[in-house]
Amino acid sequence: MQSFLLISESEWLALRAEVAQLAQQVAQLLQPAPAAPDQILPTEQAAAYIGLCAESLRRARRVGRIQGVRLNEKDWGYRRSVLDAFPLRYHRPSPFNYSI
């Protein structure tokens, strides 16, 4: 046996509007957030960012250990995401290794 509930038309319309609003909010939450553009640092700043000298960073780019982006005829840039992955990928020792 089924049971039912009688509600007024105005209450029904209010419930439908609320459900539609909730569905719209859920759809907005499920949309992927726009990705922020990756920041590109020039050679000097990139080297300081990962704790290398500029020449070591240039050498790493030349041998293919890190990917660079050509900024102009003379200088290269490096994406921050690539720089963040570089120390983890090559397991460089921390400059704070203390022997006890």
The first five atom37 places (N, CA, C, CB, O) and aatype in JSON, in Angstrom:
{
  "aatype": [12, 5, 15, 13, 10, 10, 9, 15, 6, 15, 6, 17, 10, 0, 10, 1, 0, 6, 19, 0, 5, 10, 0, 5, 5, 19, 0, 5, 10, 10, 5, 14, 0, 14, 0, 0, 14, 3, 5, 9, 10, 14, 16, 6, 5, 0, 0, 0, 18, 9, 7, 10, 4, 0, 6, 15, 10, 1, 1, 0, 1, 1, 19, 7, 1, 9, 5, 7, 19, 1, 10, 2, 6, 11, 3, 17, 7, 18, 1, 1, 15, 19, 10, 3, 0, 13, 14, 10, 1, 18, 8, 1, 14, 15, 14, 13, 2, 18, 15, 9],
  "atom_mask": [
    [1, 1, 1, 1, 1],
    [1, 1, 1, 1, 1],
    [1, 1, 1, 1, 1],
    [1, 1, 1, 1, 1],
    [1, 1, 1, 1, 1],
    [1, 1, 1, 1, 1],
    [1, 1, 1, 1, 1],
    [1, 1, 1, 1, 1],
    [1, 1, 1, 1, 1],
    [1, 1, 1, 1, 1],
    [1, 1, 1, 1, 1],
    [1, 1, 1, 1, 1],
    [1, 1, 1, 1, 1],
    [1, 1, 1, 1, 1],
    [1, 1, 1, 1, 1],
    [1, 1, 1, 1, 1],
    [1, 1, 1, 1, 1],
    [1, 1, 1, 1, 1],
    [1, 1, 1, 1, 1],
    [1, 1, 1, 1, 1],
    [1, 1, 1, 1, 1],
    [1, 1, 1, 1, 1],
    [1, 1, 1, 1, 1],
    [1, 1, 1, 1, 1],
    [1, 1, 1, 1, 1],
    [1, 1, 1, 1, 1],
    [1, 1, 1, 1, 1],
    [1, 1, 1, 1, 1],
    [1, 1, 1, 1, 1],
    [1, 1, 1, 1, 1],
    [1, 1, 1, 1, 1],
    [1, 1, 1, 1, 1],
    [1, 1, 1, 1, 1],
    [1, 1, 1, 1, 1],
    [1, 1, 1, 1, 1],
    [1, 1, 1, 1, 1],
    [1, 1, 1, 1, 1],
    [1, 1, 1, 1, 1],
    [1, 1, 1, 1, 1],
    [1, 1, 1, 1, 1],
    [1, 1, 1, 1, 1],
    [1, 1, 1, 1, 1],
    [1, 1, 1, 1, 1],
    [1, 1, 1, 1, 1],
    [1, 1, 1, 1, 1],
    [1, 1, 1, 1, 1],
    [1, 1, 1, 1, 1],
    [1, 1, 1, 1, 1],
    [1, 1, 1, 1, 1],
    [1, 1, 1, 1, 1],
    [1, 1, 1, 0, 1],
    [1, 1, 1, 1, 1],
    [1, 1, 1, 1, 1],
    [1, 1, 1, 1, 1],
    [1, 1, 1, 1, 1],
    [1, 1, 1, 1, 1],
    [1, 1, 1, 1, 1],
    [1, 1, 1, 1, 1],
    [1, 1, 1, 1, 1],
    [1, 1, 1, 1, 1],
    [1, 1, 1, 1, 1],
    [1, 1, 1, 1, 1],
    [1, 1, 1, 1, 1],
    [1, 1, 1, 0, 1],
    [1, 1, 1, 1, 1],
    [1, 1, 1, 1, 1],
    [1, 1, 1, 1, 1],
    [1, 1, 1, 0, 1],
    [1, 1, 1, 1, 1],
    [1, 1, 1, 1, 1],
    [1, 1, 1, 1, 1],
    [1, 1, 1, 1, 1],
    [1, 1, 1, 1, 1],
    [1, 1, 1, 1, 1],
    [1, 1, 1, 1, 1],
    [1, 1, 1, 1, 1],
    [1, 1, 1, 0, 1],
    [1, 1, 1, 1, 1],
    [1, 1, 1, 1, 1],
    [1, 1, 1, 1, 1],
    [1, 1, 1, 1, 1],
    [1, 1, 1, 1, 1],
    [1, 1, 1, 1, 1],
    [1, 1, 1, 1, 1],
    [1, 1, 1, 1, 1],
    [1, 1, 1, 1, 1],
    [1, 1, 1, 1, 1],
    [1, 1, 1, 1, 1],
    [1, 1, 1, 1, 1],
    [1, 1, 1, 1, 1],
    [1, 1, 1, 1, 1],
    [1, 1, 1, 1, 1],
    [1, 1, 1, 1, 1],
    [1, 1, 1, 1, 1],
    [1, 1, 1, 1, 1],
    [1, 1, 1, 1, 1],
    [1, 1, 1, 1, 1],
    [1, 1, 1, 1, 1],
    [1, 1, 1, 1, 1],
    [1, 1, 1, 1, 1]
  ],
  "atom_positions": [
    [[0.83, -1.17, 0.0], [0.0, 0.0, 0.0], [0.89, 1.25, 0.0], [-0.96, -0.01, 1.22], [1.83, 1.35, 0.79]],
    [[0.6, 2.17, -0.87], [1.38, 3.41, -0.95], [0.7, 4.51, -0.17], [1.57, 3.83, -2.42], [-0.53, 4.6, -0.11]],
    [[1.54, 5.34, 0.42], [1.0, 6.51, 1.11], [1.39, 7.75, 0.32], [1.51, 6.59, 2.6], [2.36, 7.74, -0.44]],
    [[0.66, 8.81, 0.51], [0.95, 10.04, -0.2], [0.69, 11.22, 0.72], [0.11, 10.16, -1.49], [0.03, 11.1, 1.75]],
    [[1.23, 12.34, 0.31], [1.13, 13.56, 1.1], [0.64, 14.66, 0.19], [2.5, 13.93, 1.75], [1.18, 14.86, -0.89]],
    [[-0.34, 15.36, 0.6], [-0.87, 16.48, -0.17], [-0.23, 17.77, 0.32], [-2.41, 16.56, -0.06], [-0.24, 18.07, 1.52]],
    [[0.31, 18.55, -0.63], [0.87, 19.85, -0.28], [0.29, 20.87, -1.24], [2.43, 19.85, -0.34], [-0.19, 20.54, -2.32]],
    [[0.34, 22.1, -0.83], [-0.23, 23.16, -1.67], [0.68, 23.42, -2.87], [-0.43, 24.47, -0.84], [1.86, 23.06, -2.87]],
    [[0.11, 24.05, -3.87], [0.86, 24.34, -5.1], [2.01, 25.3, -4.82], [-0.06, 24.92, -6.16], [3.09, 25.13, -5.39]],
    [[1.81, 26.28, -4.0], [2.87, 27.25, -3.7], [4.04, 26.56, -2.98], [2.32, 28.4, -2.83], [5.2, 26.87, -3.25]],
    [[3.74, 25.62, -2.08], [4.8, 24.88, -1.39], [5.54, 23.97, -2.37], [4.21, 24.05, -0.22], [6.76, 23.83, -2.28]],
    [[4.82, 23.36, -3.3], [5.42, 22.5, -4.32], [6.37, 23.3, -5.21], [4.34, 21.83, -5.17], [7.47, 22.85, -5.51]],
    [[5.95, 24.48, -5.63], [6.79, 25.32, -6.48], [8.03, 25.79, -5.73], [5.99, 26.54, -6.98], [9.11, 25.87, -6.32]],
    [[7.89, 26.09, -4.45], [9.04, 26.5, -3.65], [10.05, 25.34, -3.53], [8.59, 26.96, -2.25], [11.25, 25.57, -3.63]],
    [[9.57, 24.13, -3.33], [10.45, 22.96, -3.24], [11.17, 22.69, -4.56], [9.64, 21.73, -2.83], [12.35, 22.36, -4.58]],
    [[10.43, 22.84, -5.67], [11.04, 22.63, -6.99], [12.13, 23.66, -7.25], [9.97, 22.7, -8.1], [13.19, 23.33, -7.79]],
    [[11.88, 24.92, -6.87], [12.87, 25.98, -7.06], [14.12, 25.7, -6.22], [12.27, 27.35, -6.69], [15.24, 25.92, -6.68]],
    [[13.93, 25.21, -4.99], [15.06, 24.9, -4.13], [15.88, 23.74, -4.68], [14.57, 24.57, -2.72], [17.11, 23.77, -4.64]],
    [[15.21, 22.71, -5.2], [15.91, 21.58, -5.79], [16.68, 22.02, -7.04], [14.91, 20.45, -6.15], [17.8, 21.57, -7.26]],
    [[16.11, 22.89, -7.85], [16.79, 23.39, -9.04], [18.02, 24.21, -8.65], [15.83, 24.26, -9.89], [19.07, 24.1, -9.29]],
    [[17.9, 25.01, -7.61], [19.04, 25.81, -7.14], [20.15, 24.89, -6.61], [18.6, 26.8, -6.04], [21.32, 25.13, -6.88]],
    [[19.79, 23.87, -5.86], [20.78, 22.92, -5.35], [21.48, 22.18, -6.5], [20.12, 21.92, -4.41], [22.69, 21.97, -6.45]],
    [[20.72, 21.81, -7.52], [21.31, 21.13, -8.68], [22.3, 22.04, -9.4], [20.2, 20.67, -9.66], [23.34, 21.58, -9.86]],
    [[21.98, 23.31, -9.5], [22.89, 24.27, -10.13], [24.16, 24.44, -9.31], [22.19, 25.63, -10.32], [25.25, 24.53, -9.88]],
    [[24.04, 24.5, -7.99], [25.22, 24.63, -7.14], [26.11, 23.4, -7.22], [24.81, 24.87, -5.69], [27.33, 23.52, -7.24]],
    [[25.51, 22.22, -7.28], [26.28, 20.99, -7.41], [27.02, 20.98, -8.75], [25.36, 19.75, -7.3], [28.18, 20.58, -8.81]],
    [[26.36, 21.41, -9.81], [27.0, 21.46, -11.13], [28.19, 22.41, -11.12], [25.99, 21.89, -12.21], [29.22, 22.11, -11.74]],
    [[28.08, 23.54, -10.43], [29.19, 24.48, -10.34], [30.35, 23.89, -9.55], [28.73, 25.79, -9.7], [31.51, 24.11, -9.89]],
    [[30.05, 23.15, -8.5], [31.1, 22.54, -7.69], [31.82, 21.43, -8.44], [30.52, 22.0, -6.4], [33.01, 21.2, -8.2]],
    [[31.13, 20.75, -9.34], [31.74, 19.65, -10.08], [32.58, 20.11, -11.27], [30.66, 18.72, -10.57], [33.36, 19.33, -11.81]],
    [[32.43, 21.37, -11.68], [33.24, 21.88, -12.78], [34.68, 22.04, -12.31], [32.68, 23.23, -13.3], [34.92, 22.54, -11.21]],
    [[35.65, 21.63, -13.14], [37.05, 21.79, -12.73], [37.42, 23.26, -12.65], [37.98, 21.06, -13.7], [36.99, 24.08, -13.47]],
    [[38.23, 23.58, -11.66], [38.7, 24.96, -11.5], [39.68, 25.28, -12.62], [39.36, 25.17, -10.1], [40.46, 24.42, -13.03]],
    [[39.67, 26.5, -13.13], [40.63, 26.86, -14.18], [42.05, 26.79, -13.63], [40.33, 28.27, -14.74], [42.34, 27.28, -12.54]],
    [[42.92, 26.19, -14.4], [44.31, 26.04, -13.97], [45.04, 27.37, -14.07], [45.03, 24.96, -14.82], [44.91, 28.1, -15.05]],
    [[45.79, 27.66, -13.04], [46.59, 28.89, -13.06], [47.77, 28.69, -14.0], [47.07, 29.27, -11.61], [48.36, 27.6, -14.03]],
    [[48.13, 29.7, -14.77], [49.27, 29.54, -15.67], [50.56, 29.32, -14.87], [49.41, 30.78, -16.58], [50.77, 29.92, -13.81]],
    [[51.39, 28.47, -15.4], [52.65, 28.15, -14.73], [53.6, 29.33, -14.89], [53.27, 26.85, -15.32], [53.8, 29.83, -16.0]],
    [[54.2, 29.76, -13.79], [55.12, 30.9, -13.81], [56.45, 30.48, -14.43], [55.33, 31.46, -12.38], [56.97, 29.4, -14.14]],
    [[57.0, 31.34, -15.27], [58.29, 31.08, -15.9], [59.32, 32.03, -15.29], [58.21, 31.26, -17.46], [59.14, 33.25, -15.3]],
    [[60.4, 31.45, -14.77], [61.46, 32.23, -14.14], [62.67, 32.29, -15.05], [61.84, 31.63, -12.77], [63.01, 31.29, -15.68]],
    [[63.34, 33.45, -15.15], [64.59, 33.53, -15.92], [65.68, 32.71, -15.22], [65.03, 35.01, -16.1], [65.52, 32.29, -14.07]],
    [[66.78, 32.51, -15.9], [67.85, 31.61, -15.43], [68.34, 31.97, -14.04], [69.0, 31.64, -16.4], [68.43, 31.09, -13.19]],
    [[68.66, 33.22, -13.8], [69.21, 33.61, -12.49], [68.22, 33.34, -11.36], [69.58, 35.1, -12.51], [68.6, 32.8, -10.32]],
    [[66.97, 33.7, -11.56], [65.96, 33.47, -10.52], [65.69, 31.98, -10.33], [64.67, 34.2, -10.87], [65.51, 31.52, -9.21]],
    [[65.65, 31.24, -11.43], [65.41, 29.8, -11.35], [66.53, 29.09, -10.61], [65.25, 29.2, -12.75], [66.28, 28.19, -9.82]],
    [[67.76, 29.5, -10.87], [68.91, 28.9, -10.19], [68.84, 29.18, -8.69], [70.22, 29.44, -10.78], [69.09, 28.29, -7.88]],
    [[68.52, 30.4, -8.33], [68.39, 30.73, -6.91], [67.22, 29.98, -6.27], [68.21, 32.26, -6.73], [67.3, 29.6, -5.11]],
    [[66.16, 29.76, -7.03], [64.97, 29.09, -6.52], [65.27, 27.64, -6.12], [63.86, 29.12, -7.57], [64.74, 27.16, -5.11]],
    [[66.11, 26.94, -6.9], [66.4, 25.55, -6.57], [67.77, 25.36, -5.92], [66.32, 24.7, -7.81], [68.17, 24.23, -5.64]],
    [[68.48, 26.45, -5.67], [69.73, 26.37, -4.93], [70.92, 25.93, -5.75], [0.0, 0.0, 0.0], [71.82, 25.27, -5.23]],
    [[70.96, 26.29, -7.0], [72.11, 26.02, -7.87], [72.69, 27.34, -8.33], [71.71, 25.14, -9.08], [72.06, 28.39, -8.21]],
    [[73.9, 27.28, -8.87], [74.41, 28.46, -9.54], [73.84, 28.46, -10.96], [75.99, 28.5, -9.54], [73.39, 27.43, -11.45]],
    [[73.86, 29.61, -11.61], [73.26, 29.75, -12.94], [73.94, 28.82, -13.95], [73.36, 31.2, -13.42], [73.27, 28.24, -14.81]],
    [[75.26, 28.66, -13.85], [75.97, 27.8, -14.81], [75.57, 26.34, -14.63], [77.48, 27.95, -14.64], [75.46, 25.61, -15.62]],
    [[75.36, 25.89, -13.4], [74.93, 24.51, -13.18], [73.55, 24.27, -13.77], [74.92, 24.19, -11.68], [73.28, 23.2, -14.32]],
    [[72.68, 25.25, -13.66], [71.34, 25.13, -14.23], [71.42, 25.08, -15.76], [70.44, 26.3, -13.78], [70.73, 24.29, -16.4]],
    [[72.26, 25.92, -16.34], [72.44, 25.89, -17.8], [72.99, 24.54, -18.25], [73.38, 27.03, -18.26], [72.56, 23.99, -19.27]],
    [[73.94, 24.01, -17.5], [74.53, 22.71, -17.83], [73.46, 21.59, -17.74], [75.73, 22.4, -16.88], [73.41, 20.71, -18.59]],
    [[72.64, 21.66, -16.72], [71.57, 20.65, -16.56], [70.59, 20.72, -17.73], [70.83, 20.85, -15.22], [70.09, 19.69, -18.18]],
    [[70.31, 21.93, -18.22], [69.42, 22.07, -19.37], [70.08, 21.52, -20.63], [69.04, 23.54, -19.58], [69.42, 20.84, -21.43]],
    [[71.37, 21.8, -20.81], [72.06, 21.33, -22.02], [72.12, 19.81, -22.11], [73.48, 21.88, -22.06], [71.99, 19.24, -23.2]],
    [[72.3, 19.14, -20.97], [72.4, 17.67, -21.01], [71.02, 17.01, -20.91], [73.29, 17.17, -19.88], [70.92, 15.79, -20.97]],
    [[69.96, 17.81, -20.76], [68.61, 17.27, -20.79], [68.03, 16.86, -19.45], [0.0, 0.0, 0.0], [67.0, 16.19, -19.41]],
    [[68.65, 17.24, -18.36], [68.1, 16.9, -17.04], [66.95, 17.81, -16.61], [69.2, 16.96, -16.0], [66.17, 17.45, -15.73]],
    [[66.85, 18.97, -17.23], [65.77, 19.9, -16.92], [65.33, 20.56, -18.21], [66.21, 20.97, -15.85], [66.15, 20.84, -19.09]],
    [[64.05, 20.82, -18.32], [63.51, 21.39, -19.55], [63.42, 22.91, -19.42], [62.12, 20.8, -19.88], [62.93, 23.42, -18.41]],
    [[63.91, 23.61, -20.43], [63.88, 25.07, -20.43], [62.95, 25.59, -21.51], [0.0, 0.0, 0.0], [62.53, 24.87, -22.41]],
    [[62.65, 26.88, -21.4], [61.8, 27.57, -22.37], [62.6, 28.75, -22.89], [60.43, 28.04, -21.73], [63.13, 29.54, -22.11]],
    [[62.69, 28.86, -24.18], [63.47, 29.94, -24.79], [62.75, 31.27, -24.6], [63.72, 29.66, -26.3], [61.62, 31.43, -25.06]],
    [[63.4, 32.23, -23.92], [62.8, 33.54, -23.7], [63.18, 34.52, -24.81], [63.23, 34.09, -22.35], [62.33, 35.27, -25.31]],
    [[64.44, 34.52, -25.19], [64.92, 35.37, -26.27], [66.18, 34.71, -26.84], [65.22, 36.84, -25.77], [66.44, 33.54, -26.56]],
    [[66.94, 35.44, -27.63], [68.12, 34.86, -28.27], [69.19, 34.42, -27.28], [68.72, 35.84, -29.23], [69.95, 33.49, -27.55]],
    [[69.25, 35.08, -26.12], [70.33, 34.8, -25.18], [69.9, 34.04, -23.94], [70.96, 36.08, -24.78], [70.7, 33.28, -23.38]],
    [[68.68, 34.21, -23.49], [68.3, 33.66, -22.19], [67.2, 32.6, -22.3], [67.84, 34.78, -21.28], [66.39, 32.59, -23.23]],
    [[67.22, 31.74, -21.32], [66.23, 30.68, -21.19], [65.41, 30.94, -19.93], [66.9, 29.28, -21.15], [65.87, 31.6, -19.0]],
    [[64.2, 30.4, -19.92], [63.36, 30.46, -18.74], [63.02, 29.04, -18.31], [0.0, 0.0, 0.0], [63.19, 28.09, -19.08]],
    [[62.54, 28.91, -17.1], [62.22, 27.59, -16.55], [60.89, 27.67, -15.85], [63.34, 27.1, -15.57], [60.64, 28.59, -15.06]],
    [[60.01, 26.71, -16.12], [58.7, 26.66, -15.48], [58.87, 26.27, -14.02], [57.76, 25.66, -16.21], [59.69, 25.41, -13.68]],
    [[58.09, 26.92, -13.16], [58.19, 26.67, -11.73], [57.85, 25.21, -11.4], [57.27, 27.61, -10.95], [58.46, 24.63, -10.5]],
    [[56.89, 24.61, -12.1], [56.53, 23.22, -11.83], [57.69, 22.28, -12.17], [55.28, 22.82, -12.64], [57.89, 21.28, -11.48]],
    [[58.45, 22.59, -13.22], [59.62, 21.78, -13.58], [60.71, 21.95, -12.52], [60.16, 22.18, -14.97], [61.38, 20.98, -12.16]],
    [[60.88, 23.16, -12.04], [61.88, 23.41, -11.01], [61.52, 22.71, -9.7], [62.04, 24.92, -10.77], [62.4, 22.2, -9.0]],
    [[60.23, 22.68, -9.37], [59.8, 22.0, -8.15], [60.06, 20.51, -8.23], [58.32, 22.26, -7.89], [60.35, 19.88, -7.21]],
    [[59.95, 19.92, -9.42], [60.15, 18.48, -9.57], [61.63, 18.12, -9.69], [59.4, 17.99, -10.8], [61.99, 16.96, -9.47]],
    [[62.48, 19.05, -10.03], [63.89, 18.75, -10.29], [64.62, 18.17, -9.09], [64.6, 19.98, -10.73], [65.24, 17.11, -9.23]],
    [[64.6, 18.78, -7.91], [65.34, 18.2, -6.78], [64.81, 16.83, -6.36], [65.29, 19.13, -5.59], [65.59, 15.98, -5.93]],
    [[63.52, 16.61, -6.49], [62.94, 15.33, -6.1], [63.33, 14.24, -7.09], [61.43, 15.44, -6.01], [63.56, 13.09, -6.7]],
    [[63.4, 14.59, -8.37], [63.69, 13.59, -9.39], [65.12, 13.1, -9.3], [63.43, 14.16, -10.78], [65.37, 11.91, -9.49]],
    [[66.06, 13.98, -9.01], [67.46, 13.6, -9.01], [68.02, 13.39, -7.61], [68.27, 14.64, -9.72], [69.21, 13.11, -7.46]],
    [[67.19, 13.52, -6.6], [67.56, 13.23, -5.21], [68.86, 13.93, -4.81], [67.7, 11.73, -5.01], [69.77, 13.31, -4.26]],
    [[68.92, 15.19, -5.09], [70.1, 15.94, -4.69], [70.15, 16.02, -3.18], [70.11, 17.35, -5.32], [69.1, 16.17, -2.55]],
    [[71.31, 15.93, -2.6], [71.38, 16.02, -1.14], [71.05, 17.43, -0.67], [72.79, 15.61, -0.65], [71.32, 18.41, -1.36]],
    [[70.47, 17.5, 0.47], [70.12, 18.78, 1.06], [71.39, 19.51, 1.47], [69.18, 18.6, 2.28], [72.35, 18.86, 1.89]],
    [[71.44, 20.83, 1.35], [72.64, 21.54, 1.78], [72.79, 21.53, 3.3], [72.61, 22.97, 1.27], [73.78, 22.03, 3.83]],
    [[71.81, 20.98, 4.01], [71.84, 20.96, 5.47], [72.1, 19.56, 6.01], [70.52, 21.5, 6.02], [71.59, 19.2, 7.07]],
    [[72.89, 18.76, 5.3], [73.26, 17.43, 5.81], [74.32, 17.62, 6.89], [73.78, 16.49, 4.65], [75.41, 18.14, 6.62]],
    [[74.0, 17.21, 8.07], [74.93, 17.35, 9.18], [75.41, 15.96, 9.58], [74.28, 18.08, 10.39], [74.61, 15.05, 9.73]],
    [[76.68, 15.81, 9.74], [77.25, 14.55, 10.22], [77.38, 14.62, 11.73], [78.62, 14.26, 9.55], [77.9, 15.58, 12.29]],
    [[76.9, 13.58, 12.35], [76.98, 13.53, 13.82], [77.95, 12.48, 14.24], [75.61, 13.26, 14.45], [78.16, 12.28, 15.43]]
  ]
}
